[in-house]
Amino acid sequence: MSVKTTSKNGTNGQPKLKGKDFASDQDVRWCPGCGDYTILKQVQNLMPELGVPKENIAFIAGIGCSSRFPYYMDTFGMHSIHGRAPAIATGLKVTRPELSVWVITGDGDSLSIGGNHLIHALRRNVDINILLFNNEIYGLTKGQYSPTSKEGMVTKSTPMGSLDHPFNPAALAIGADAGFFARAMDRDPKHLNDIMARTHEHKGTALCEIYQNCIVFNDGAFEVYTDKQRRSETALYLEHGKPLVFGNDSDKGIRLDGMRPEVVKLGDEFSESDLWVHDEKDHFKAYLLSRFFEDNRHEDRLPRPFGVFYDVERPTYDEMVNLQVEAAVKKMGKGNLDELLAGSETWVVR
Amino acid sequence: MSVRIQEKEDVTIRFAGDSGDGMQLTGSQFTNTTALAGNDLSTLPDFPAEIRAPQGTVAGVSGFQIHFGSKAIHTPGDSCDVLVVMNAAALKANLKYLKAGGIIIANEDGFGKRDLNLAKYGPEDNPLDQVQTSGFGLIRLDVTKLTRASLEDSGLPPKDVDRCKNMFVLGVIYWLFSRDLQPTITFVEKKFSKKPEIASANVTALKAGYAYGGATELFSERYSVQAAQIEPGTYRNITGNEAAVIGLAAATEKSGRDLFLGTYPITPASDILHGLSKLKNYNIRTFQAEDEIAAVTSAIGAAFGGSLGVTSSSGPGIALKTEAIALAMMLELPLVIINVQRAGPSTGMPTKTEQSDLLQAVYGRAGESPLAVVAPASPADCFEMIFEASRIALEHMIPVMFLSDGYIANGAEPWKFPKAEDLKEIKVSFAEPREADDEAFLPYLRDERLVRKWAVPGTKGLEHRIGGLEKEDKTGNISYDPDNHHKMTLIRAQKRDNIANFIPEQQIEEGPESGKILVVGWGSTFGSIKAAVHELNRSGLSAAHTHIRYISPFPKNLASVFSRFEVILVPEINNGQLIKLLRDQFPEFTFHGYNRITGVPFSVSSLCDAIERASKF
């Protein structure tokens, strides 16, 4: 993990900005109780901590409830068209690498209509941060199933239950060779803030999936991970270098039996030293973690991981594009328009 | 025996052979040499649709036509005087282009039994004998044998020797047209500078072909085409796609903005990507996106960031981009959209030309989405019109569609190129940085042309949001107010229409300023119409030609040009698209169409007939 500059914005003799300085003058128009409010608040709180001048921050969104997000941020912002935000962000970042570019997207926007742009951004590794608000439903179009909706889900467009097998965003990201994937949820704002800070710190395309509750069309979709009674049994918080422990009183852990993860009870037979130790740099283990995708409404399933699955940097696309430009100038000199106009062969008519 | 040299005013040669025979190289070398000899010229390659069609078949034939003369040349020629064929399939595919009494120069050993079979000639056919009895002149050359003989001592493997066949043929043609070998020798030596033995073999074959022309008694005459009366100056040869690339580089320099091309490969537009990707030291970045939509949206992202955004495609790709183009229109960001049109609809005929995306360009988006449309008239004009497209996009903060087509994109002509210092500056207007206690920033505040200022990220105090939702006048905030939407729709249309105050007036290209008949063209039909009108005027029929290069908006004086003629003829390589725009905007005039949708340019003779018929209306 690279450590970025620790200077905060507002340090040039100016008072440090606060979260509210990043709120625009527009009225926020999500449904009362929508998980988006928490995410907005945490993003606004995070901004002053980034060490990036306010005018160098841009939020790009597609279409959907989540994609209204840029209107509420007092930064540069674009509310674009459905699914295309990663491509717009790519053009912006390649030409303006000094900007901090954030993509705000939803499960329909990024995994259905914009699926192509998401996977290509991940493999190219453009240095952008993608916050994917996953509510497993189409909200803005009023309640159709989404590409992350569970099989069998009854929605407006699936009265007899959805036949679609859902995407697993973590496995998709790892499959697309993402350098960074993390998961957080709206109902755990402190953890969300930490994970979004990590998303920003990662140089390269960083995908942060945020479980977000749609109070109107899919209320309680993630309750199994947020409910006080059950969450310790279903949610597994990942920490780099720490064993995978969860459960009431931290009494359970994940052990690797060869390549197969299994839940073990800590006590007489197994201790923490037998457990899988989380390693954010291990691609294979990240893939295994991405397969922790069982329906936790049932008992005795692998818990759902939250936190940073994978964080390994490789050269970013925007950086390499600009290195090629520098190399071309170094090799051939600044372009001479008259030479280009004349080309290699000319003749004179008198 | 001394051979008579005959003077010709103009000549058209068509080179045809298998894809692997090097006909494009042969044609382009003949072109360069001809240009250096001072002729005016126009060329057109004719590629097979498949990359590697089966060898020896008609589908695999690649052609290159050049029309050159001591007079002004506007088209690659309707038909050819000389047809060079490397095999039977090439003859079969191209005999229809040869004028009555024209000469065929045939590589005889491309006419073996197997070649005839592959070209689907019948077992009884002997096409070479047959063409001779049809009144064509025939020169038989045993190119393979002669090339091999000339390179007997080269020590090269037979495969490399046979690859010099096209140079032998070129040598023969150079002799026939009394051309200098040196430009091609220089080219070959440069091209194969790392393989001197290959360079030397090619030069030997070229010289052997030239000597063979003189030593044999195959030819009863040679030809000479004197230099043309061309405006003095320094010239180069250029294709439309090359000119577009250079024009974009010029616009980059003259605007002081970086250029970002987001694109996805498609025939016949890909050469623009190839060309720009080599110009990284000209403040140009190119991005081969995952699809057409990412191509245009990445360009919009770059435009948001302060670069000139460019995307290039052809009709089917433009269709995929339309939602994003409307977004750019709504955001009011500078975007140049290049459409190198091809024959449609759907996949259509990708390597063939057509002008059938005009209505798509002008109207093909959801909602009221006015944008500017310009169309180059010739290969060299692609330079000026892409520069103009960039200027309009940057100075008026609007997407501009540039409608080239496969014909001028690949066709070439001599170009008296400008000096960088003589190109006009493109003036970009930015919003200035603000302090916290300054008045609120209004991203959609407009000047007298209705143009907003470019507010680029990184500029202090300009934080603002833009989007595809309808916006309130001035503030840019989301608005569903009915009257505001009406007002904004009219503002965006008026802003586009105001561009008419910043473009040149419509001119008459050829013929009288007023009179009986006016031929109105747009795009790549320029050369054919100009040649036809010129020819008719020479033969006593008075006709005029005007060519519309600015289509949306039209030049302000267009109606006054129309009003000076009795009959207006609108020839188009589509089923009547410009004519619809004209009938809509100028209902006071009657427009007559002339439409051919064959995938190839108008022949001058068919246009002459159409104009003559129209003159009797």
Interface residues (C-beta under 8 A of the other chain):
Chain A: S24 Q26 P53 K54 E55 N56 A58 I60 P70 Y71 M73 D74 T75 F76 G77 M78 H79 S80 I81 R84 A87 I88 A89 T90 G91 L92 K93 V94 T95 R96 E98 L99 N116 H117 H120 V321 Q324 V325 A328 V329 K331 M332 G333 K334 G335 L337 D338 L340 L341 A342 G343 E345 T346 W347 V348 V349 R350
Chain B: N32 A35 L36 G38 P183 A227 I230 E231 P232 G233 T234 Y235 R236 N237 I238 E242 I246 A249 A250 E253 D258 F260 G262 L279 K280 N281 Y282 N283 R285 F287 A289 E290 D291 I293 A294 T297 S298 A299 I300 G301 A302 A303 F304 G305 G306 S307 G309 E323 A324 L327 L331 F417 P418 K419 A420 P457 G458 T459 K460 G461 L462 E463 H464 R465 I466 G467 G468 L469 N477 I478
